[in-house]
Amino acid sequence: MPQPPKKRSAGKIVGFGCLGVFALFVVIGIIGSVVGDGGGKSGDNISSAKGSAPTDTASPKSAAQKNDAPSKDVKGSDLAETRTSTLGGDIAPWVAKMTSHGVTWEKQGAKESIAGLPPTRDWFREAKGATFSAPSFIAHAITDTHRGILSLSCNAAGLSKGSSSEQVAIFTDCVTAANLDGIDNAKVRTWIQTKLPAMLDKDGMQVENLELGKVALSMDTAGNTAAISIEQQ
């Protein structure tokens, strides 16, 4: 009898060989993926480190910080000089005299602040008449924080024609009661008694000035209103 043909194992070998190659590619792919992920993480870490590293260049100041810096165009000493040179005298008797004329103080030495200038104190109040049509007046003074007088002024409204002795007295006291340095009280009183009645009830504004050494006295009227002030020249 003829011998049966031998079983060939070539197919098995070829099949096993293809499977092995495929598995090898799979393993290589897995290894490449792991290596690639590691490289990506490393790159991310490097990039993050670079982004968080401080720079040598200082950041510019904000607008608010720049605005806080003092201006070189303003001379502080000049501004201070305009507020520290006083008229002399004493504010206390002036306050007492204005109180005797009916002033109840709204501000009696209240501290005031103006940008660029030394702080001051404000003395202000209106004294109203007994009736609506009765004369009223305002007393106003500005002093430094040591109560050195910088300016004095008084305003009046509702004055009768030709004024009155009471109004002349109020304006005279407004200038003289503080006993300012170098002020001739008799000269001031005579000047007010002469000028004020002649200026009232005239058309338009009337203005008169009186120089008193280093200070100037100014008085103006408009109809039945009048104002007087004294300041440094």
C-alpha positions as a printed NumPy array, in Angstrom:
array([[  0.   ,   0.   ,   0.   ],
       [  1.269,   3.466,  -0.76 ],
       [  2.409,   5.594,   2.235],
       [  0.074,   8.422,   3.258],
       [  1.396,  11.857,   2.424],
       [  3.316,  13.638,   5.202],
       [  1.537,  16.457,   6.987],
       [  3.145,  19.716,   6.222],
       [  3.797,  22.203,   9.021],
       [  4.719,  25.085,   6.713],
       [  1.336,  26.732,   7.103],
       [  1.613,  26.636,  10.825],
       [  5.069,  28.088,  10.691],
       [  4.003,  30.825,   8.318],
       [  0.924,  31.598,  10.456],
       [  2.962,  31.719,  13.615],
       [  5.511,  33.926,  11.924],
       [  2.922,  36.501,  10.831],
       [  1.403,  36.529,  14.291],
       [  4.781,  37.105,  15.843],
       [  5.543,  40.018,  13.546],
       [  2.169,  41.579,  14.283],
       [  2.723,  41.195,  18.032],
       [  6.159,  42.73 ,  17.66 ],
       [  4.659,  45.805,  15.96 ],
       [  2.054,  46.085,  18.71 ],
       [  4.749,  45.996,  21.383],
       [  6.805,  48.603,  19.527],
       [  3.722,  50.817,  19.228],
       [  3.011,  50.576,  22.941],
       [  6.606,  51.416,  23.803],
       [  6.555,  54.396,  21.403],
       [  3.338,  55.668,  22.92 ],
       [  4.76 ,  55.503,  26.44 ],
       [  7.935,  57.235,  25.353],
       [  5.912,  59.889,  23.498],
       [  3.732,  60.608,  26.552],
       [  6.754,  60.966,  28.752],
       [  8.327,  63.394,  26.316],
       [  5.116,  65.434,  26.139],
       [  4.884,  65.718,  29.902],
       [  8.51 ,  66.707,  30.099],
       [  7.955,  69.385,  27.454],
       [  4.89 ,  70.68 ,  29.284],
       [  6.846,  70.937,  32.501],
       [  9.607,  72.861,  30.782],
       [  7.116,  75.198,  29.125],
       [  5.307,  75.762,  32.449],
       [  8.566,  76.468,  34.221],
       [  9.495,  79.022,  31.599],
       [  6.121,  80.744,  31.879],
       [  6.28 ,  81.041,  35.66 ],
       [  9.848,  82.273,  35.843],
       [ 10.114,  85.933,  37.024],
       [ 11.379,  88.475,  34.551],
       [ 14.155,  90.934,  35.226],
       [ 12.115,  93.894,  33.932],
       [ 10.171,  95.698,  36.68 ],
       [  6.497,  96.336,  35.987],
       [  5.596, 100.018,  35.374],
       [  3.902, 101.986,  38.152],
       [  0.158, 102.25 ,  38.006],
       [ -1.55 , 105.545,  37.123],
       [ -2.618, 105.98 ,  40.748],
       [  0.977, 105.662,  41.951],
       [  2.108, 108.21 ,  39.388],
       [ -0.623, 110.623,  40.438],
       [  0.445, 110.357,  44.068],
       [  3.833, 111.792,  43.248],
       [  4.129, 115.512,  44.045],
       [  4.112, 117.854,  41.09 ],
       [  7.392, 119.631,  40.451],
       [  5.55 , 122.58 ,  38.939],
       [  4.03 , 123.58 ,  42.297],
       [  6.311, 125.357,  44.721],
       [  5.16 , 124.277,  48.159],
       [  7.02 , 127.05 ,  49.943],
       [  5.282, 129.702,  47.836],
       [  1.859, 128.212,  48.584],
       [  2.626, 127.998,  52.274],
       [  3.747, 131.62 ,  52.342],
       [  0.342, 132.76 ,  51.073],
       [ -1.293, 131.199,  54.137],
       [  1.226, 131.645,  56.937],
       [  1.674, 135.445,  56.815],
       [ -1.108, 136.689,  59.096],
       [ -2.68 , 140.063,  59.835],
       [ -1.751, 139.833,  63.5  ],
       [ -4.335, 140.652,  66.143],
       [ -6.514, 138.181,  68.016],
       [ -9.524, 136.277,  66.722],
       [-11.107, 135.85 ,  70.201],
       [-12.316, 139.465,  70.691],
       [-13.528, 139.529,  67.084],
       [-15.651, 136.42 ,  67.708],
       [-17.013, 137.947,  70.926],
       [-17.94 , 141.196,  69.155],
       [-19.678, 139.415,  66.276],
       [-21.562, 137.288,  68.8  ],
       [-22.784, 140.474,  70.467],
       [-24.247, 141.479,  67.094],
       [-26.4  , 138.333,  67.059],
       [-24.112, 135.762,  65.438],
       [-24.633, 132.137,  66.435],
       [-21.661, 130.365,  64.943],
       [-22.197, 127.628,  62.399],
       [-18.444, 127.24 ,  62.071],
       [-16.282, 128.493,  64.889],
       [-12.747, 127.495,  64.077],
       [-13.74 , 124.495,  61.967],
       [-10.701, 123.004,  60.276],
       [-10.71 , 123.336,  56.497],
       [ -8.405, 121.691,  53.956],
       [ -7.625, 122.929,  50.448],
       [ -5.427, 120.83 ,  48.168],
       [ -1.924, 122.252,  47.909],
       [ -2.313, 124.694,  50.81 ],
       [ -1.75 , 124.431,  54.562],
       [ -4.923, 123.703,  56.573],
       [ -6.947, 126.675,  57.839],
       [ -9.801, 127.326,  60.249],
       [-13.102, 128.803,  59.143],
       [-15.312, 131.106,  61.246],
       [-18.696, 131.676,  59.641],
       [-22.33 , 132.411,  60.438],
       [-25.264, 134.518,  59.319],
       [-27.173, 136.675,  61.799],
       [-30.78 , 137.018,  60.641],
       [-33.102, 139.858,  61.55 ],
       [-36.168, 139.456,  63.73 ],
       [-38.463, 139.663,  60.671],
       [-38.114, 138.587,  57.04 ],
       [-37.514, 142.147,  55.856],
       [-35.164, 143.044,  58.706],
       [-31.46 , 143.46 ,  57.885],
       [-29.21 , 140.42 ,  58.215],
       [-25.461, 140.017,  57.986],
       [-22.736, 137.396,  57.668],
       [-19.472, 137.349,  59.593],
       [-16.61 , 135.372,  58.109],
       [-12.98 , 134.932,  59.138],
       [-10.193, 132.641,  57.986],
       [ -7.282, 131.841,  60.287],
       [ -4.378, 129.42 ,  60.233],
       [ -4.373, 126.437,  62.577],
       [ -2.758, 128.604,  65.273],
       [ -5.646, 131.1  ,  64.934],
       [ -3.492, 133.684,  63.203],
       [ -5.89 , 135.877,  61.176],
       [ -5.618, 135.649,  57.391],
       [ -8.758, 137.576,  56.378],
       [-11.928, 139.137,  57.817],
       [-15.159, 139.99 ,  56.039],
       [-18.812, 140.855,  56.699],
       [-21.79 , 140.999,  54.343],
       [-25.139, 142.68 ,  54.949],
       [-28.504, 142.535,  53.184],
       [-31.809, 144.375,  53.544],
       [-30.193, 147.632,  54.628],
       [-32.32 , 150.747,  54.852],
       [-31.607, 153.705,  52.61 ],
       [-28.637, 155.694,  53.817],
       [-27.709, 152.79 ,  56.128],
       [-27.984, 153.023,  59.892],
       [-25.703, 153.579,  62.82 ],
       [-26.082, 149.89 ,  63.686],
       [-24.811, 148.766,  60.287],
       [-21.913, 151.226,  60.441],
       [-21.072, 149.792,  63.868],
       [-21.174, 146.214,  62.587],
       [-18.852, 146.968,  59.659],
       [-16.526, 148.987,  61.875],
       [-16.336, 146.18 ,  64.447],
       [-15.76 , 143.653,  61.678],
       [-12.491, 145.429,  60.83 ],
       [-11.343, 146.772,  64.195],
       [-12.479, 144.27 ,  66.861],
       [ -9.581, 141.878,  66.201],
       [ -6.996, 144.603,  66.947],
       [ -5.069, 143.906,  63.741],
       [ -1.473, 145.076,  63.5  ],
       [ -1.002, 148.639,  62.243],
       [ -4.728, 149.412,  61.826],
       [ -5.876, 152.926,  62.703],
       [ -9.287, 152.164,  64.184],
       [-10.422, 155.802,  64.199],
       [ -9.52 , 156.184,  60.512],
       [-11.434, 153.038,  59.621],
       [-14.53 , 154.141,  61.557],
       [-14.576, 157.57 ,  59.902],
       [-14.101, 156.074,  56.432],
       [-17.026, 153.632,  56.868],
       [-19.316, 156.316,  58.323],
       [-18.613, 158.528,  55.303],
       [-18.621, 155.982,  52.473],
       [-21.32 , 153.445,  53.339],
       [-24.385, 155.75 ,  53.396],
       [-23.313, 157.382,  50.131],
       [-22.865, 154.041,  48.349],
       [-26.165, 152.358,  49.226],
       [-29.229, 152.355,  46.936],
       [-27.215, 153.317,  43.861],
       [-27.591, 151.709,  40.437],
       [-25.026, 149.023,  39.754],
       [-22.158, 148.086,  42.023],
       [-20.279, 150.695,  44.003],
       [-16.733, 149.93 ,  45.173],
       [-14.398, 151.824,  47.511],
       [-10.92 , 150.825,  48.728],
       [ -8.725, 152.056,  51.552],
       [ -5.046, 151.15 ,  51.849],
       [ -3.824, 150.618,  55.382],
       [ -0.118, 149.882,  55.179],
       [  0.353, 146.212,  54.314],
       [ -3.364, 145.514,  54.176],
       [ -6.247, 146.763,  52.056],
       [ -9.82 , 147.492,  53.129],
       [-12.48 , 147.053,  50.469],
       [-16.194, 147.901,  50.638],
       [-18.804, 147.4  ,  47.921],
       [-22.56 , 147.823,  47.642],
       [-25.322, 146.817,  45.243],
       [-28.768, 148.19 ,  45.994],
       [-29.481, 147.476,  49.669],
       [-26.65 , 144.943,  50.122],
       [-23.112, 145.71 ,  51.242],
       [-19.87 , 143.887,  51.955],
       [-16.595, 144.815,  53.618],
       [-13.35 , 142.856,  53.795],
       [ -9.748, 143.267,  54.84 ],
       [ -6.873, 141.253,  53.468],
       [ -3.154, 141.453,  52.859],
       [ -2.055, 143.358,  49.778]])
